[in-house]
Amino acid sequence: MKYIFTIIACLCFCIFMKAQRSENNAVIKKARLEIYDNPDNAIRIGKNLLKKNNDVNASIEIYILLSTANIAKRDFNESLKYILKAKELSQKINDPKKQASVLVMVAIQYQQMELFSKSLETLNEADQYLARIPEKTPEKYIETATSYAIRGMIYKSQSNSEIALEKFLISIANFEKVPVKTTTYSNMSVVYYNIGYCYLNLDQIDKAQQAFVQYISYARKNHAKSLEAFALKGMAEVHKQKRENQTALDL
């Protein structure tokens, strides 16, 4: 009889934990919607969730939420504090996808803070986990593509357009392998924007124009007017270098 009660207790606990995870996920989802319009509220929700949460995976998601909300507030030091806590927790789980994803986020944070050597060091660390993710796994391609995009941005900011271009092209090659590309349109457009400017810096005007055409295509697929505006700005730069000033001005 005591074994039956033990089984029932275990089942009840599992049901309770599942319900709690479901509730946490719903609250986290709601908080994510507030990140850019009301980051302070997203932070408040995240901190409240941390107080009553003891699941490692959920805690990682909450720390990522808090980090992103602080980026929206341009508080990079506070954001870094939370993403490093997510990194620390990710070392306690055996999930290379999650571990690689968190490390790539840390690298993005360092890159935005212009701590380039720390960013590259973190990306090299992420590579070890990416190598453990099976081939043909969408997450492997997405995180690898993002990793090389960050590397490209670092080299571009250091005026090393040739190496930056090499990294950006590897990034695009990996994004192209993602089966459902609707989730990557925005990122691909940003990479093509940077590819365009690398070609401009290398005086390869025709290739720059091709890159900006790709950029505007993905921006429109993503229905992102701000990205489309930057695409038009890039195209204008191409025509300016061709001395087609009126076309540049119109764009």
KOLLUMDO-930256 format. One line per field, with one value per residue (C-alpha): residue number from 1; residue in one letter; x, y, z. Coordinates in nm, 4 decimals, decimal comma, padded with zeros to 6 digits, always signed. Each point is the difference from the previous one (the first is absolute). Layout:
% residues N
i <- [NUM | ...]
aa <- [A | ...]
xx <- [X | ...]
yy <- [Y | ...]
zz <- [Z | ...]
This chain:
% residues 251
i <- [1 | 2 | 3 | 4 | 5 | 6 | 7 | 8 | 9 | 10 | 11 | 12 | 13 | 14 | 15 | 16 | 17 | 18 | 19 | 20 | 21 | 22 | 23 | 24 | 25 | 26 | 27 | 28 | 29 | 30 | 31 | 32 | 33 | 34 | 35 | 36 | 37 | 38 | 39 | 40 | 41 | 42 | 43 | 44 | 45 | 46 | 47 | 48 | 49 | 50 | 51 | 52 | 53 | 54 | 55 | 56 | 57 | 58 | 59 | 60 | 61 | 62 | 63 | 64 | 65 | 66 | 67 | 68 | 69 | 70 | 71 | 72 | 73 | 74 | 75 | 76 | 77 | 78 | 79 | 80 | 81 | 82 | 83 | 84 | 85 | 86 | 87 | 88 | 89 | 90 | 91 | 92 | 93 | 94 | 95 | 96 | 97 | 98 | 99 | 100 | 101 | 102 | 103 | 104 | 105 | 106 | 107 | 108 | 109 | 110 | 111 | 112 | 113 | 114 | 115 | 116 | 117 | 118 | 119 | 120 | 121 | 122 | 123 | 124 | 125 | 126 | 127 | 128 | 129 | 130 | 131 | 132 | 133 | 134 | 135 | 136 | 137 | 138 | 139 | 140 | 141 | 142 | 143 | 144 | 145 | 146 | 147 | 148 | 149 | 150 | 151 | 152 | 153 | 154 | 155 | 156 | 157 | 158 | 159 | 160 | 161 | 162 | 163 | 164 | 165 | 166 | 167 | 168 | 169 | 170 | 171 | 172 | 173 | 174 | 175 | 176 | 177 | 178 | 179 | 180 | 181 | 182 | 183 | 184 | 185 | 186 | 187 | 188 | 189 | 190 | 191 | 192 | 193 | 194 | 195 | 196 | 197 | 198 | 199 | 200 | 201 | 202 | 203 | 204 | 205 | 206 | 207 | 208 | 209 | 210 | 211 | 212 | 213 | 214 | 215 | 216 | 217 | 218 | 219 | 220 | 221 | 222 | 223 | 224 | 225 | 226 | 227 | 228 | 229 | 230 | 231 | 232 | 233 | 234 | 235 | 236 | 237 | 238 | 239 | 240 | 241 | 242 | 243 | 244 | 245 | 246 | 247 | 248 | 249 | 250 | 251]
aa <- [M | K | Y | I | F | T | I | I | A | C | L | C | F | C | I | F | M | K | A | Q | R | S | E | N | N | A | V | I | K | K | A | R | L | E | I | Y | D | N | P | D | N | A | I | R | I | G | K | N | L | L | K | K | N | N | D | V | N | A | S | I | E | I | Y | I | L | L | S | T | A | N | I | A | K | R | D | F | N | E | S | L | K | Y | I | L | K | A | K | E | L | S | Q | K | I | N | D | P | K | K | Q | A | S | V | L | V | M | V | A | I | Q | Y | Q | Q | M | E | L | F | S | K | S | L | E | T | L | N | E | A | D | Q | Y | L | A | R | I | P | E | K | T | P | E | K | Y | I | E | T | A | T | S | Y | A | I | R | G | M | I | Y | K | S | Q | S | N | S | E | I | A | L | E | K | F | L | I | S | I | A | N | F | E | K | V | P | V | K | T | T | T | Y | S | N | M | S | V | V | Y | Y | N | I | G | Y | C | Y | L | N | L | D | Q | I | D | K | A | Q | Q | A | F | V | Q | Y | I | S | Y | A | R | K | N | H | A | K | S | L | E | A | F | A | L | K | G | M | A | E | V | H | K | Q | K | R | E | N | Q | T | A | L | D | L]
xx <- [+00,0000 | +00,2808 | +00,1451 | -00,3338 | +00,0001 | +00,3610 | -00,0920 | -00,3055 | +00,2134 | +00,2577 | -00,2692 | -00,1568 | +00,3401 | +00,0675 | -00,3401 | +00,0640 | +00,3450 | -00,1403 | -00,2748 | +00,2548 | +00,2255 | -00,2991 | -00,0939 | +00,3606 | +00,0237 | -00,3207 | +00,1299 | +00,3420 | -00,1713 | -00,2053 | +00,3125 | +00,1832 | -00,2758 | +00,0733 | +00,3782 | +00,0219 | -00,3174 | +00,0238 | +00,3357 | -00,0423 | -00,3144 | +00,1740 | +00,2801 | -00,2503 | -00,1745 | +00,3338 | +00,1197 | -00,3289 | +00,0285 | +00,3532 | -00,1196 | -00,2375 | +00,1829 | +00,2402 | +00,0196 | +00,3389 | -00,1305 | -00,2697 | +00,2544 | +00,2218 | -00,2946 | -00,0794 | +00,3595 | +00,0003 | -00,3239 | +00,1539 | +00,3135 | -00,1955 | -00,2250 | +00,3059 | +00,1436 | -00,3256 | +00,0772 | +00,3598 | +00,1267 | +00,2705 | +00,1704 | -00,3219 | -00,0804 | +00,3421 | -00,0512 | -00,3156 | +00,1271 | +00,3083 | -00,2324 | -00,1784 | +00,3386 | +00,0922 | -00,3267 | +00,0295 | +00,3186 | -00,2146 | -00,2118 | +00,0874 | -00,1514 | +00,2555 | -00,2688 | -00,0880 | +00,3645 | +00,1094 | -00,2954 | +00,0786 | +00,3689 | -00,0870 | -00,2223 | +00,2894 | +00,2235 | -00,2574 | -00,0029 | +00,3797 | -00,0042 | -00,2545 | +00,2175 | +00,3002 | +00,1790 | +00,1044 | +00,2629 | -00,2471 | -00,2636 | +00,2283 | +00,1164 | -00,3623 | -00,0827 | +00,2906 | -00,1482 | -00,3403 | +00,1597 | +00,0748 | -00,3717 | -00,1035 | +00,2253 | -00,2078 | -00,3313 | -00,0933 | +00,0198 | -00,3229 | -00,1250 | -00,1495 | +00,1405 | +00,3514 | -00,0261 | -00,1676 | +00,2508 | +00,2965 | -00,1317 | -00,0481 | +00,3467 | +00,1658 | -00,2153 | +00,1358 | +00,3560 | -00,0641 | -00,1317 | +00,3066 | +00,2412 | -00,2103 | +00,0122 | +00,3787 | +00,0028 | +00,1052 | -00,2625 | +00,1646 | -00,0049 | -00,3410 | -00,1392 | +00,1357 | -00,1844 | -00,3234 | -00,0063 | +00,0402 | -00,2872 | -00,2273 | +00,0974 | -00,1192 | -00,3208 | -00,0751 | +00,0041 | -00,2848 | -00,3090 | -00,2555 | +00,1602 | -00,2864 | +00,1654 | +00,3287 | -00,1118 | +00,0848 | +00,3465 | +00,0798 | -00,0941 | +00,2347 | +00,2863 | -00,0577 | +00,0054 | +00,3440 | +00,1145 | -00,1049 | +00,2100 | +00,2977 | -00,0138 | -00,0297 | +00,3087 | +00,1818 | -00,1172 | -00,1974 | -00,3021 | -00,1968 | +00,0257 | -00,1020 | -00,3100 | -00,0888 | +00,0329 | -00,2304 | -00,2561 | +00,0040 | -00,0249 | -00,3081 | -00,1582 | +00,0317 | -00,1048 | -00,3227 | -00,0627 | +00,0254 | -00,2302 | +00,2637 | -00,0227 | +00,3015 | +00,2174 | -00,1373 | +00,0960 | +00,3587 | +00,0020 | -00,0980 | +00,2741 | +00,2533 | -00,1244 | +00,0297 | +00,3643 | +00,0609 | -00,1403 | +00,1912 | +00,3269 | -00,1072 | -00,0482 | -00,3703 | -00,0867 | -00,3648 | -00,0814 | +00,1860 | -00,1963 | -00,3327 | +00,0757]
yy <- [+00,0000 | +00,2438 | -00,0484 | +00,1027 | +00,3155 | +00,0685 | -00,0348 | +00,2236 | +00,2590 | -00,0078 | +00,0367 | +00,2917 | +00,1667 | -00,0468 | +00,1448 | +00,2942 | +00,0641 | -00,0211 | +00,2481 | +00,2309 | -00,0140 | +00,0737 | +00,2992 | +00,1250 | -00,0317 | +00,2019 | +00,2755 | +00,0033 | +00,0261 | +00,2947 | +00,1681 | -00,0427 | +00,1990 | +00,2875 | +00,0050 | +00,2902 | +00,1952 | -00,0363 | -00,1531 | +00,0988 | -00,2119 | -00,2916 | +00,0263 | +00,0113 | -00,3136 | -00,1776 | +00,0767 | -00,1202 | -00,3251 | -00,0559 | +00,0179 | -00,2956 | -00,2062 | -00,2899 | -00,1536 | +00,0489 | +00,0254 | +00,2479 | +00,2055 | +00,0183 | +00,1346 | +00,2551 | +00,1244 | +00,0342 | +00,1984 | +00,2310 | +00,0428 | +00,0891 | +00,2441 | +00,1803 | +00,0204 | +00,1738 | +00,2511 | +00,0307 | -00,1183 | -00,2314 | -00,0634 | -00,1226 | -00,2002 | -00,1654 | -00,0956 | -00,1966 | -00,1673 | -00,1188 | -00,1548 | -00,1787 | -00,1218 | -00,1269 | -00,1948 | -00,1406 | -00,1811 | -00,2086 | -00,1548 | -00,2443 | +00,1853 | +00,1184 | +00,1943 | +00,2073 | +00,0336 | +00,1179 | +00,2405 | +00,1626 | +00,0368 | +00,1649 | +00,2447 | +00,0767 | +00,0606 | +00,2391 | +00,1884 | +00,0324 | +00,1099 | +00,2742 | +00,1165 | -00,0006 | -00,2618 | -00,1736 | -00,2397 | -00,1241 | -00,0428 | -00,2058 | -00,2070 | -00,0772 | -00,0931 | -00,2458 | -00,1497 | -00,0254 | -00,1877 | -00,2918 | -00,0422 | +00,0612 | -00,2898 | -00,2287 | +00,0893 | -00,2524 | +00,1099 | +00,1102 | +00,1413 | +00,3492 | +00,1356 | -00,1022 | +00,2041 | +00,3000 | +00,0275 | -00,0594 | +00,2667 | +00,2448 | -00,0785 | +00,0819 | +00,3119 | +00,1304 | -00,0808 | +00,1892 | +00,3045 | +00,0045 | -00,0065 | +00,2559 | +00,2387 | -00,0389 | +00,1019 | -00,3474 | -00,0391 | -00,2964 | -00,2281 | +00,1366 | -00,0908 | -00,3532 | -00,0433 | +00,1539 | -00,2351 | -00,3013 | +00,1406 | +00,0237 | -00,3526 | -00,1341 | +00,2048 | -00,1459 | -00,3497 | +00,0785 | -00,1871 | +00,2660 | +00,3322 | +00,2206 | -00,0031 | +00,1318 | +00,2715 | +00,2838 | -00,1345 | -00,0793 | +00,3522 | +00,1491 | -00,2241 | +00,0970 | +00,3668 | -00,0504 | -00,2005 | +00,2923 | +00,2473 | -00,2370 | -00,0144 | +00,3799 | +00,0325 | -00,2374 | +00,2032 | -00,2951 | +00,2104 | -00,2553 | -00,2641 | +00,2625 | +00,0754 | -00,3714 | -00,0271 | +00,2983 | -00,1484 | -00,3183 | +00,2110 | +00,1869 | -00,3300 | -00,1553 | +00,3247 | +00,0008 | -00,3695 | +00,0862 | +00,3039 | +00,2076 | +00,3628 | +00,1082 | -00,2679 | +00,0955 | +00,3618 | -00,1039 | -00,2066 | +00,3091 | +00,1943 | -00,2656 | +00,0051 | +00,3797 | -00,0352 | -00,2333 | +00,2552 | +00,2786 | -00,1882 | -00,0484 | +00,3806 | -00,0488 | +00,2723 | +00,0569 | -00,3709 | -00,0033 | +00,3051 | -00,1562 | -00,3186]
zz <- [+00,0000 | +00,0880 | -00,3494 | -00,1534 | +00,2109 | -00,1051 | -00,3677 | +00,0446 | +00,1808 | -00,2790 | -00,2650 | +00,1848 | +00,0309 | -00,3741 | -00,0885 | +00,2333 | -00,1520 | -00,3533 | +00,0889 | +00,1615 | -00,3090 | -00,2220 | +00,2165 | +00,0032 | -00,3791 | -00,0417 | +00,2298 | -00,1704 | -00,3393 | +00,1257 | +00,1397 | -00,3337 | -00,1720 | +00,2393 | -00,0448 | -00,2451 | +00,0812 | +00,3777 | +00,1014 | +00,3657 | +00,0239 | -00,1743 | +00,2576 | +00,2866 | -00,1298 | -00,0473 | +00,3515 | +00,1495 | -00,1947 | +00,1287 | +00,3620 | -00,0406 | -00,2610 | +00,0639 | -00,3480 | -00,1677 | -00,3575 | +00,0987 | +00,1951 | -00,3098 | -00,2026 | +00,2714 | +00,0149 | -00,3804 | +00,0281 | +00,2627 | -00,2084 | -00,3142 | +00,1858 | +00,1355 | -00,3519 | -00,0990 | +00,2773 | -00,1305 | +00,3374 | -00,1311 | +00,3328 | +00,1601 | -00,3106 | +00,0079 | +00,3657 | -00,0831 | -00,3161 | +00,1907 | +00,2602 | -00,2854 | -00,1240 | +00,3466 | +00,0296 | -00,3525 | +00,1067 | +00,2385 | -00,2758 | -00,2757 | -00,2934 | -00,2591 | -00,1906 | +00,3048 | +00,1061 | -00,3455 | -00,0234 | +00,3361 | -00,0863 | -00,3319 | +00,1919 | +00,2347 | -00,3034 | -00,1478 | +00,3305 | +00,0008 | -00,3649 | +00,0744 | +00,2890 | -00,2402 | +00,2106 | -00,3203 | +00,1338 | +00,2648 | -00,2694 | -00,2266 | +00,2973 | +00,0897 | -00,3606 | +00,0001 | +00,3163 | -00,1687 | -00,2918 | +00,2335 | +00,0720 | -00,3615 | -00,1010 | +00,2254 | -00,1683 | -00,2724 | -00,3651 | -00,1715 | +00,3295 | -00,0623 | +00,3292 | -00,1051 | -00,3206 | +00,1649 | +00,2849 | -00,2341 | -00,2371 | +00,2870 | +00,1352 | -00,3336 | -00,0401 | +00,3325 | -00,1088 | -00,3224 | +00,1843 | +00,2240 | -00,2948 | -00,1904 | +00,2967 | -00,0051 | -00,3696 | -00,1107 | -00,2710 | -00,1736 | +00,3069 | +00,1021 | -00,3425 | +00,0323 | +00,3332 | -00,1312 | -00,3004 | +00,2312 | +00,2064 | -00,3052 | -00,1128 | +00,3365 | +00,0021 | -00,3452 | +00,1530 | +00,2423 | -00,1278 | +00,0980 | -00,0885 | +00,1199 | +00,3429 | -00,1440 | -00,2479 | +00,2379 | +00,0854 | -00,3633 | -00,1069 | +00,2619 | -00,1158 | -00,3654 | +00,1056 | +00,1510 | -00,3036 | -00,2206 | +00,1956 | +00,0035 | -00,3796 | -00,0127 | +00,2193 | -00,2362 | -00,3048 | -00,1371 | -00,0918 | -00,2030 | +00,2739 | +00,2548 | -00,2056 | -00,0196 | +00,3781 | +00,0596 | -00,2429 | +00,2109 | +00,3142 | -00,1191 | -00,1104 | +00,3470 | +00,1696 | -00,2040 | +00,0707 | +00,3685 | -00,0471 | +00,1788 | -00,1135 | +00,2047 | -00,1645 | -00,3412 | +00,0676 | +00,0766 | -00,3215 | -00,1997 | +00,1784 | -00,1067 | -00,3592 | +00,0021 | +00,1053 | -00,2972 | -00,2464 | +00,1693 | -00,0594 | -00,3637 | -00,0143 | -00,0710 | +00,2441 | -00,0924 | +00,0363 | +00,3324 | +00,1164 | -00,1052 | +00,1920]
